[in-house]
């Protein structure tokens, strides 16, 4: 969970301090339900170029 506190700074910046922990827990729980993987948060980064 500590990695999420540091990684989710932009997502939680506008939340009151007391709501941040619950928000992070909910995100991780929902992510696990969708992916079937716990304790890992994978993401893809796309780079695009307009031509």
N, C-alpha and C positions, 0 to 999 in steps of 0.2 A: 504494500500500500504506500510506502514512503516514496517509491519511484513515481507513483501517480500524483502525489502532492506536488512534486517538483515539475513533472511533465505537464500537468493540467493547469498551470498558472494562468494562461490566457483564457481558459474556459471558466475559471473560478474567480477571476479578478473582481468581477462586479457583484459576486455573491457576498452576503454577510458572512463574517468569519465562522459563525456557528452553523451555517448551512453547508459549508464546503465539504466537510467530511462525509456527510450523508449523500451529497451529490456525487462524489467520487465513488462511494460504495455502490450507488445505484448504477452508475455508468459501467463499472466493472462487472456487476451482476448481469446486466442486460447484454453486455458484450459476450460474456461466457455463454449465455443462453443461445445467442445467435451463432457463435463459432464452435461451441462445444469444447473450448479450451479455457482452462483457468490459469491464472498467474502468468499470462502472457498477453500482451497487447501489440498486435502487429499492424502495421500500416504501410500503405503504398504511397509513394510520392511520384507525381507525374510532372514531367517537364514538357512543355509544348512550345511550339514556335509558329507564329502566324506568318503566312507568306502571301 
